[in-house]
Amino acid sequence: MNWFKRTMLVGAVAAGLLLNACVAPVQGNGSRSSGSLALSSDDSTLYAVDSDNGLLAVIPLANPTKENIVKVNVGKNPVRVILGTDDTAYVANRGSNTVSVVRKGEASVSATLVTALEPTGLALSADGKQLLVTSNTARDTAAHGVLTAFDTATLQQLWEIPVGEEPRAVAVVGHTALVSLYKQGELATVDLNKQAVTSDPSRAAAYTEANATRLNPSSSTGISSRTTFSSFRPRAVSDIITTPDGTRAFTPVVWAREDAIARRPSSAGGYYSAGGPCSVGAVATAGIVTYDTRNDAQPTALVDDLTACVASGTNTNTTSDFPVSTFSSNRGGIESAVQGSTVGVTDPTGAWVFVVNRESMNVAILPADRRSGSDLDFNATGTSIRSLVRVGPGSDGIAISKAGNKAYVYSQFDHTVNVLEAKGSGDSAVVVNVAAAAIPVASDVLPADLAEGRKMFFNALDPKMSSAQTNVACSTCHLEGREDGHVWMFPDGPRQTPALAGRDLLKTAPFHWSGEFPTIGDFNVHTIRERMGGVGLGSTEAAKLDAFIASMPTAPSPVAKELEAVTRGRAAFEKAQCSGCHAGELFTDNTNRDVGTLNTRSSLANERDNGLVERQGFNVPSLKGIARSAPYLHDGSEPTLEVRVFGNKNDKHGVTSGLSELEKADLVVYLKSL
């Protein structure tokens, strides 16, 4: 029986018994826990990592009182936990570049594994003998992250290989590891027997499918090559969800729009507004990419052609046997928005996918293999989401019981476990958050203003920040408080998302690439009201948001193997007069300069800057954390620092003509060390 027929039968049962204990679980590994939560093999114990407090909480579910929760101090900024077959807990400490090993029944770390920079992904090989860890960046280069394997018996490192830029999650299907590339929006595949990458993520499978009509316009589609298309690129791939039988994988994404946004900024919803065919928003839309993993070495991306939706003005086929690739973000107002998809699981049958949406503070429940039925109406609603359940702020972990009748979600910003249960049956079945069953785990350690500012930064529901037509948060573009590697085609020209973290925003006025806003208050009014569609913040609220942004640490940069090259590069930096613009502790003098990129501006003038850019150029950005913020320049036209330094024409961007080839190479090394 093929996938579609088999799962339609399972789905028919599950549709009537959503999260009901009567559903017999399918045997297999699958994704039953993800992110900051994990469940023991017998469902008796829940493990939660709290990032702010640097701890692993071991929670006995039979009696989860404060006195019974065991708290184990692990590393700095733990972000993910998984369990071995013997319930050994492995915790990825992103801030410490380590993995903590906590044995069952023990109240302390028994071993610490050293990794490359910012480990975030964890998985076990099919036989449980290898622990796989993805690190965002290698120790000595930001050009790629790595996948590292440790022996679970000896805890010794077995091997380590590069897997692409900024990897986040890892999942195992057979003898293949699937690795998500966060900003690129694709999967890399690794043959675990050969310890080698077997797929080329640059083939951009998800991107190609999502933009098929734009990439291949023809008479057969009824759409000519002269048609103007909206195109979309997947971003923010932080998790990989696998079905119990290993035949499918799902990656939550943000679809970022690539083509020109002709709509002018306004306070009537902003030009980030959502809606339209296939629920594709004007700028950024949450969604999911499905992969057929039966050929695990080369998974097949199953994605709706979003460009066909936009060009034809109609929704996609309701008979496809995979979830709709976008989540509705304009159904019933701001309360039903979906944004910031981070982690997810499947239920034990593999028929339902649960996706945690951090920025909209809810869990979306959708069929894994269909988009219509008596409990769904995609044509009418534009979504295949069966149910939305509200959870707490900063949610980044989910676990579901073996029986499928209960789920747990960790609210990182409230340090609380939310408990979800099924109510009712058939088409009227619903999943509810049982507030009385919530489990407090820890307390705030951040200053109150930073804690509140963080909640605002990651909130797509607050009408002060975002409208019901927009449904975005600051973090929708500034992923993790950093950047998304995307170039947005705004009415005033192409603009690459600048990193915020570690650049002490309040000290770098004026603001925007154009430098048109003299104060952070002016900048907030424009961004929040005119772009995001919010009604705006009061001075006290704005101060909290600004304080949080200013507090975010710089993304850690790899240390060059040759430290002498850094010293020589610093000398080259001065020799090329780079410090004339990139001055001080933040490496910016906060002025506007022409570095030879004015010819790449859009023909649409920015009325606000009164010709400032045309006269003086663009605002000088900070160089802090530059190694991990590609692409470069206001329009993202330079893919690497090497391309920019060695291709600088007419000394418009530093006097590099006086540098030797070795000095230029050293300059690049120095820049990457900042």
Number of C-alpha atoms within 10 A of each C-alpha: 6 6 12 14 12 11 21 18 12 17 23 14 16 25 25 18 23 29 29 20 15 13 20 14 16 16 12 13 15 25 24 26 27 28 30 28 28 27 28 23 15 9 16 13 19 20 22 33 32 29 22 18 19 19 23 32 20 25 22 17 15 10 12 18 13 12 7 13 21 19 20 17 18 26 24 19 20 31 27 28 29 25 24 18 12 11 18 17 22 25 31 33 30 24 18 19 22 25 27 24 22 22 18 14 10 12 15 16 19 10 13 17 17 15 25 23 27 28 33 28 30 28 23 23 19 13 9 14 17 21 21 24 28 32 29 30 28 27 20 16 19 25 16 20 26 26 31 23 26 19 15 18 10 8 16 13 17 11 12 19 17 18 30 26 21 24 32 28 31 27 25 24 24 18 16 25 27 27 30 30 27 25 23 23 25 28 31 22 25 25 17 18 8 10 16 16 22 18 17 15 21 12 10 16 19 24 24 18 17 26 22 18 23 23 15 13 16 12 9 7 11 10 17 14 14 8 10 14 20 21 23 24 22 27 26 29 28 25 28 27 28 28 27 22 15 20 19 26 26 26 27 30 30 28 26 25 23 20 18 19 20 12 13 12 20 14 18 17 22 25 24 24 27 25 17 17 20 27 26 30 27 22 26 27 32 30 26 23 27 26 24 18 22 16 12 23 20 19 21 17 23 23 24 25 24 29 24 25 22 20 17 14 12 14 22 20 13 17 10 16 19 24 28 32 27 27 29 29 31 25 19 11 14 20 19 22 27 31 31 32 32 26 28 32 29 28 32 26 25 29 25 25 24 25 30 34 27 26 30 30 29 27 27 22 23 24 26 26 26 22 25 19 14 10 16 21 16 20 17 8 15 26 25 28 24 22 18 23 16 19 27 22 24 24 31 26 29 30 30 28 22 23 17 24 21 19 25 24 30 31 24 25 21 19 24 22 25 23 22 24 17 20 15 14 15 15 15 12 19 18 22 18 20 13 12 8 12 17 20 17 26 17 13 13 10 14 10 11 16 21 18 17 21 25 19 24 22 27 27 32 26 22 19 19 27 29 28 25 25 33 37 35 24 20 21 28 24 20 22 18 24 24 21 25 25 24 22 21 19 22 19 20 20 22 22 24 25 27 27 24 23 21 26 20 21 14 12 22 18 22 23 19 21 25 22 22 19 13 14 20 17 13 18 20 19 19 19 23 24 22 25 33 29 28 19 22 18 10 10 9 16 17 17 21 22 21 20 23 23 18 16 19 15 19 23 20 21 20 18 17 12 11 13 13 19 23 15 18 23 21 16 24 25 14 16 20 15 18 16 14 20 19 15 11 12 19 20 22 19 20 19 21 17 16 18 15 15 16 8 12 16 16 10 11 15 18 9 11 14 11 14 17 21 16 12 15 20 24 26 27 25 25 21 26 22 23 24 26 21 23 22 20 21 25 21 19 18 16 14 17 21 15 13 16 18 15 13 17 15 12 14 13 20 21 17 25 15 13 16 11 12 13 21 22 20 23 28 25 27 24 18 22 24 19
